[in-house]
Amino acid sequence: MSPDVDLTVPKPGRHALRDWLLALDNQLFEFAAERHWPAAEPVLPRLSRSANHGVLWFATAAAMAASRTPRGRRAAARGLASLSLASLTINTLGKRSVRRTRPVLDPVPLVRQLKRQPITTSFPSGHSASAAAFATGVALESPNWGAVVAPVAFSVAMSRVYTGVHFPSDVLAGAALGAGAAFAVRGMVPTRAQSLPSARHRADVPALPDGVGLVVVANTASGNGDRARALRAALPAAEVVESEPADVPAELEKAAARARALGVCGGDGTVNAAAEVALRHGLPLAVLPGGTLNHFAYDLGIEGVRDLSRAVQQGEGVRVDAARFACGTKEGIFLNTCSLGVYPELVRERERWSHLIGGWSAGVLAALRVVRTDRHPLEAEFRGKARPLWLLFAGNGTYHRMGLTPGRRLDLADGQLDVRVVHGGRRPALRLLSAALAGPLTRSPAHAAVQVGRLHLASVAPGTLLAYDGEVTEVEGEVTLEKLPEALTVYRPTSEN
């Protein structure tokens, strides 16, 4: 047979066009089979086998998650979710709708052929669908990771023609279905880029080329040596002060006295301390996540040095809300959450054990100890009535969640305290679990949710614990929580990358 492919289009007619497409598909398959592909022989068959049952993509996702970056973990999760949807669609609809036989292997050199031939129908290619779904899902969340994965996915798709198990049209259809699955997942669960907090509250912040005028205090207890070095490389003119936890407040005050912008690298407690100093001195705040959870930085859209350095050098910033609690002469601010009841006790228990058994294990142990303890609910006057409460949670801004996924904020300047209450009563563990499962649902005898700008609690018992941004203090008597709308100016990228 001639290696040239006949592209002559037949006269109009449904059957004629179908026959022509099938003939063209077969000719392209034979054309590929007769070509010598340099360096493909030792690679593509092995790569094709490695993608069986998604093994290649699960391993890739594990490697991405091991990078320990939030964007890498999200990209891995989105890639696997897209792959799962694509596989479900192919196996339940695709293979059963078009029962196409596999290509005849005669034109394919024996050395290329797989040792175990597939027994399912040919159209569409499941391997190509999985490859395209995973690569597209990863790229939608992280273009950089997508650029790494895309060549591998393309090679897997091409290997299906190279090894003779699929026609080219099978591969194209599978890839299209896979990419469609990734976009369908994005429609159900928006990417981080789609759900970044609003940039409508833009602020005038000084552009600091190479970070000149920026003084950053890094909490060394969070293991931020690598981040400090990366920050110095990205912003060579910035001053980076590495500080022990006990010295962080004093170092922040010293930094504020000589800085055009105050920077901080640490967890939510460290960021809280920096925000209080920045508010007092009227300085813009530059936040680099350097703790375990980093709620404020991630909700702000800052995930690493690259995001922060870009905003600092280009002078991009926004105004965000802060919130304040006050109890007699004791007061403080919170950027994330403030709570009374069971949760502060959980925080205190977790802190007791975290240095011994690790943060996650300490959290589990603390939860078990708090729930099992024989206790009485918090007694407080809430919204004009004396109520027993197991838990009162107030978020600085409205928290959104889907099912059991962690909550996050889409607007850091909405002027609202997101108040969630678990009413007192028997079986606190059951009530707390019910509230956790229900999420934002408000109509329940066990829990309620309201959005307000100010909240006043009276008759709070002495020794009651209040937790704010991971810190814990004792309060009693009257406690007031209120918003400070757009009080804090922070650096964050506000334009497209």
N, C-alpha and C positions, 0 to 999 in steps of 0.2 A: 504494500500500500504506500502511496505517496505521503510524505510527511506533511504536505500542505493541507490546510483545513478548508473545506468548501463552505464559503459563506454566502452562496447564492440564495436569496430569499425567494420562497415559492410564491405562487399567486395566492391572493387572499382566500381564506377559507379556514374554519376552525380546525378541522382535522389535518389539513395540509400544514398549517402553522405548527400544530402540536408535533406532527411527524418530523417536520424540519428541525424543531428544537431538540427532539430526542436524538435525531441523527447527528446534529451538531454536538450535542453532549457526548455522544459515543465517540465521535471523531476527536474531540478534545481529549477525552480519556486516553485514546490510543496514541494520540500525539505526545501526551505527557509520558506514557509508558515507554515509548521508543526513544525518548530523549535521555541523554546521559547527564545526570545532575552531579556535578563535582562536589565532593565532601558530604553529600547527603546520605550515602549508603550506610555509614556507621552511625549516623545520628537519627534520622527521621524514623526508622522502624522502632528504635528503642524509645524515642520520644512519644511515638504513638501508643506504645504499650504502657508507658508510664502514666498516660492520661486515662487508662481504664478505670471506671468507677470513680473518677474524679480524684484519684490519689495524688496526681501531680499538683492539682489546685489546692487540695487540703494542705499539702506540704508547703506550698508557696504561701498560703495564708498564715500558716504557723510561723514561717520565717518573717513575714511582715509584722505579725503581732509581737514577735520577739524583739523587734526594733525598739520597742518601748516608747514609741511616739504615739500620741492620740490619733494623729492623722493616719498612721500606718495601721493601727488597730481598727479604726473605722473603715478604712479601705478594704481590709481583709474581710471584715464582717459583711460589708456590702457586696463584695465579690462572691462570697459563699451564698448569700441570700439570693443573688441573681442567678447563680449556677443552679441552686435548688429549684427555683421557679422554672428555669429553662428545662431542666431534666424532667420535671413533673409534666410540663406541657408536651415535650417530645414523646415521652413514654405513654401518656394517656391519650393524646390526640394525634400527634404527628405520625408516628409509626403505624397506627391503626387506620388512619385516613387514606394514606397512599401506600399500597402494598407493592412496592417496587423491588424487583429482584436485584441482587448484588451484581456488579460487573463480572464478566468472564475474565479469568485471570491469565488467559493464554498470552496476551501481549506483555504482561508484567514479568520482568526477570525474576527468577526464583529467589535470588538473594534479597530482593526487596520484600517479598511476601511475608506476612505474619505467620508465625508458627500455628497459631490458633485463629481460624477465621470466624468472624461474627456470624451468628445464626439469625439475627433479626433482619427486618426489611431494610432496604437501603436508604429510603427517603423519609425524612431529612437526616443529615449526619448529626448524631448525638454528641460525638466528640467535638465537632465544630461549634455546635450550639453551646456546649459547656465552656469551651475556650473563649468564645466571643462574649458570653454572658459574664464570665469572671473578669476578663480584661476590661470590658466596658464598665462594669460595676466599680472596679478598682479605679479606673480613670475618672469616673464621675465624682468620686470622693477625693482622689489625689492624683492630679495629672502627672506628677513626678513618678509615683509608683506605677501608674498606667503606662508610662513610657518604658519602664523596665519590663513589665509583664507582656506588653503588646507583641514584641517579636516572638516570644515563646508561644503565645496563643496563635499567631499567624502560622508558625511552623507546625504546630499540632494540626491545624486545619489542613495545611498543604500535605501533611504526611498521610492523610486519609486517601488522597488521590495517588500519592507516590507509592503507597503500599498496595494499591489496587482494590481497596474495600469500598470505595465510594466514587460515584461520578462527580464531576465538577459542580453540577447543579445541586447535588445533595449537600455539598459543602457550603455553597452560597446560601441555600435556603436555611441550613442549620445556623450559619453565622448570623443571618438576618433575624431569625427567631431568638437567638441568644442575646443579641444587642437589644431587641425589643423587650425581652424579659428584664434586662438591667434598667431600661427606662421605665418599665412598669413598676419596678421596686422603688425607683426614685419618686414616682408619682405617689406611692403609698407612704414612703418614709423619706422626706426631703433630705438632701445632703446638707452638710454643715454650711457650705457656701450659700445654699438657698435659704437657710434659716438663721443667718447672722443677725444680730440685733440691729435695730433700725439705726441708720446714720443720719436721720433727719435732725438730730440735735447736735449738729456740727459746732465745733468750738475753734476759736482762734488760738492756736498754740504755736510757739516759736519753732521754726525749722532749725535743727541742730546738726549741721554737716559733720559727719564723722563722730557725732555725739558730743561736740564741744558744748560745755555748760551743763551736761547731764552728770549727776552724781548718783550712783547706784549702790545701795546697801544690800549685800547678799548674805542671807542667813546660812552659815556653814553647817548647821545641824541638819539641814535638808539634803546634804551631799551635793552642793551646787558648784563644786570646783570646776567641773566640765562646762557648765553653763556660764560661769564667770569668764573662763578662758574664751569661749565662743563669743561672748559679748564684747570682750576686749578686741577680738579680731574683727568683728563687724563694725564696732564703733571705737576706733583707736583713740579718739580724743576724749572719750568719756572716762570719768573716774569711777572705778569699781572698788568698793570697800567691803572686804569679807569680814564678817563679824560673828562672834559667838552669840547664841540666843539671848543671854542675859544682857548683852551690850547693845542689842539692836535698837531699842528706843533711844538711847543716848546718841548712837551713831546717826540715826535718822535726824535728830535735832541738829547735830553738827552739820550734816549734809545740807539740810534745808537752809542753813545760814549762808552757804556759799554757792548754791545751785540755781540755775535758771529753770531746771526741771528736776524733780525728785524721782529717782528710780528705786525699785525694790525687786529682789529676787528671793522668793520663799513661798511658803504655804499661805493659806487663807488668813491665819492669825498674824503672820508677819505683814501681809498686805493690808490688813485692817489697821495695824499700828502705823504703817506708812501713810495710809489714807487720812488718818486723824492728823498727822503732822502736816500733810499737804494742805488739808482744809484750813488748818490754823495759820499757815504761812501764805496761803493763796497761791500755791504752786501747782502746775500740771503734774500729773502722776504717770510714770511709765512703769508698767507691771510686766515682769517676766515670770511665768509660772515656774515654781521650783519646789513645790510640796507634793503631797500625796494626791489630793483631790483637785485643787486649783479651780474651784467653782467660778470665782469672779473672773479670772483671766480667760478661761475657756468660754464663758458666756459672753465675754467682751469680744472674743474672736482672736485673742492672742494665744498662740500655741507654741511659739518658740522665738528664738533670736531673730530669725528672718522677718517675722511679722512685726516685731517691735522695732527693729532697726529701720525698717522701711518707713514706718509711721513717724519715728523720731526725725529722720533725715529729711522727710518731705513735709513735716509739719502738719500731720493729719491727726485730728483728735475729735472727741465728742464730749458732751456733758451728760453725766449720769446721775441718778439719784443716790443719795445715801439715806440711811435711816438712823434714828437715835433712840436709845432707851434711857430713862431717867427714873431714879428711885431715891428720893431725898437728895443728899449731896452726891450720890453715886450716879454717874452717867457714862455713856460711851456710845460709839457708833457701830453699826454693822452694815456690811456691804452685801451679805448673802442672807443669812437667817438668824433669827433670835427665837428661843423657845424656853418654855417652863414645863415642869412636870417630869415625866419619865426620861425624856431625851437628855437633859443635862446630866442626870445620874449615869446614863449610858456613856456619855462622853468622859465623865470622871473615872468610871470603871475602866474604860478603854485606855485612858492615859496611864493608869496604874500598871497595866499589863503589857502595853505595846513594846516597851523597851526590852521585855523579856522574851516574848513569843511572837513579835511582829504585829503590824497594824491590823491586818485582816483577821488573824486568829484572835487577837485581843478584842476586836469588835464582836465576834461571835460569842466569845466567853462573856463579855460585858452584857450582851443582850440576854443570855441565859440567866445570868445572875440577877439582873434587874427584874426580869419577868417573874422569876421564881420567888423573889423576896416578898414576904407578907407586908403589904403596905396599904396606906390609905391614899385616896386621890387628893390632888391639890385643891384646896378650898380658896376660891377667889370670886370677887364680884365682877362679872363680865357682862357688859351691855345692860347694866342696871339691875341685874339679878345675881344673887349669890348662887354659884354653881360649883359642883364638884367636877374637876377636870383631871383626866389622866395625862393629857398633853395639850399644850397650846403652842402652835408653830406660827411664826410670822416671817414671811419672806419679803425681802426688799425687792419688790416687783413681782409680777404674776408668774408663777411657775407652771409650765406645761409639761404634760407627760402622756405617753401612749402605753396603755396596759401597765406592765411592770417595769418599763424602762425608767431610768432616772429622770427626774424633772430638770428642765432648763428654762431659761428666760429668753424671750425673743425681743423684749424691749426693756432696757435698763433705765428708762426714764418715763415710766408710765404713771408715776405719781401715786401708786397703790401699794399698800401692805397686803400681802396675800396671807390671810389668816385662816388656819385650819385648826379645828378643835376636836379632840376626842373626849366625849363626855364621861364623867365618872360613873361607876357602877360596878357590878360584879364581873369577874373574869376579865381583868385588864388585858391579858395576852390575846384573848379572842377579839376584844374590841379594837386593839391596836392592829391586829392582823386584818380585820375587816376594813379598817380605814386605809391600810396600805394597799389592799387589793382593789378597793373602789376608786382610789386615786382622786380625781377631781369631783366625783359625784358628791352632791351636797345634801340630798334629802335622805336622811338616815337617822334612826334613833341613837346611833352610836357616835356619829361625827357630823360636822358641819363645816362649811367654808364660806367666807365673805371676803370682799375686797374693800378696804377702807383706807383713808389717809392718816387716821389717828386712832389709837386704841388705848383705853384707860382701864386698868385693873385695880381694884381696891380690896382691902382686907386680906392681902397676901400674907400667909403665915411666916413667922421668923424662920430663917434658915432655908427658905426655898431657893433652889438652885436655878439660875438663869444662864443659858449657854448662848454665846454669840460668836459666830465665825470660828467655832472650834475652841473658844475660851470659855471659862466657867467662873461665875461669881455668885455670891449670895445676895438675895433681896428680901425685903419685907415691907408690909404696909401698902403704899400706893406705887404702882408701876405704870409708867406711860411710855408707849411706843408711838413714834411719829415719823413721818417722811420729811426729808430735806430735799425737795425737788431740784434736780439738776445742780446740786451743790458742788459736785466734784468734776473736775476736768481731767480726762485721761487720754493718753495717746492710743490710737488704734487706726489701722488702715481704713479709709472710707471710700476709696476708689477701687475699680476693678484691677486685678493683677494683670 
